[in-house]
Amino acid sequence: MEKQKTDKKDNSIVLFNQKQVRRHWDDEKEIWYFSVVDVIEILTESPRPRKYWNALKTKLSEEGSQLSQKLGQLKMKSSDGKFYKTDVADTENILRLIQSIPSPKAEPFKLWLAKVGHERIEETEDPELAFDRAMQTYLKKGYSKEWINQRLKSIEIRKELTDEWQTRGVKEGLEYAILTDEITKAWADKSIKEYKNFKNLKKQNLRDNMTNLELVLNMLAEASTTEISKKQQPKNLNQNKLVAQKGGNAAKQARISIEKQTGESIISSQNARYLQNKEKKKLK
């Protein structure tokens, strides 16, 4: 599989085995949407991909699949230069769709999904495997061992925080995201979205694009939030927000102190590409 991406946030194109798949970036939801018909055409090589897709939708519906209900429609530029409404799906649902297509070209994806599923089951039984795999993944991407050690420690601290939130009745998903945003705004003076925009990120994980010092302060903010929560035992989301702000402010004081000593802002526009290039230069 060969991919090449453009930097445009909407109506951009990704190359898939030298064939175009139209996509659209939803800045609000931070999600890529891909043209279903384009994916169908590439995997099936059907001369009439829309007809193939309509037949597949009917078949999936008869089998009880809710996939078609999770799709949306967006206007996308066609080969004639005009914009037409077309079915689109996010990454998760595109992968679900691929599993339903009987095509040799879909097999590598199906094998990969099975492998990932198997690894996740193994990691539930032995959590250390998740850290080992994360270490190998980061090394392959070109991060330094020092940075990786910080990142793995940050995962441990994050888990302790989410365990504490679970104890306090915080709901996984939206409420976790709200509280994480409160912590980040408190210590970095930026919301997660603002922080990601500052680093020129889209779907990428913010922590994977932090410098060592940013990671340390983020860990301090989350560890402080955990300890304050244990002492104050917040009862609802608003009380948890106050705790998150206090935890973030503890790290903010450390950030301000360091910035006064160095004369430089810790909040950096540097992202993973910069960190990896820096490591490559060190190795030369």
C-alpha angles and dihedrals in degrees: 000000000000124000133185122179135201122216096234114117098216141029088012128145133233120202115230113186087335092307124111125248114186116224140178129208115221102207094192096052094029091228134133116225119202130202107255093203092054092053091046091051093051097045098042100029085217115168087217106041094166092056090046090051094049090052091047091050090054092048093049091048091052089051091054097254115152093199096110089054090059094056127095137198128240134172108253132180113260129206089266090061094250127115120243133175111259135176113260135186136191122241095272094052094042087058090048089051092050090056089059095053116093097214134125088228090060093053097084089055092047091050091048092050091050090050092049091048091050091050092050091053090050091050092054089056094043113021092188088072089065090057092046092051092045090052092052092045093052092046090053090051090056104253120149119253090240091056092045092053090053092047094051090048089051089055090054092049091046090053091053089052095049090047088055091048089051089053089052093052097253111158118239114243117023097022092047088052092049093051093044088053090051091052092048094047090050098052102028101031087231133095115236090257092050090046092051092047089050089056092043093244131151119175095351121117110261094217090053086060099047126108119239091264094048089051092050093052092045089052090049090051093050095042090049091050090052094051094045090049091052090053099041098035098207115215104203143018095272092052090047089052090056090050091049090052091050091050091048092047091056089060091042091061089053090048093051091048093052092045090053090053096046100032089225135104115250091205100091134192088212113118136187093284090059093045092050094046089049090054092048091054090051091054095051 
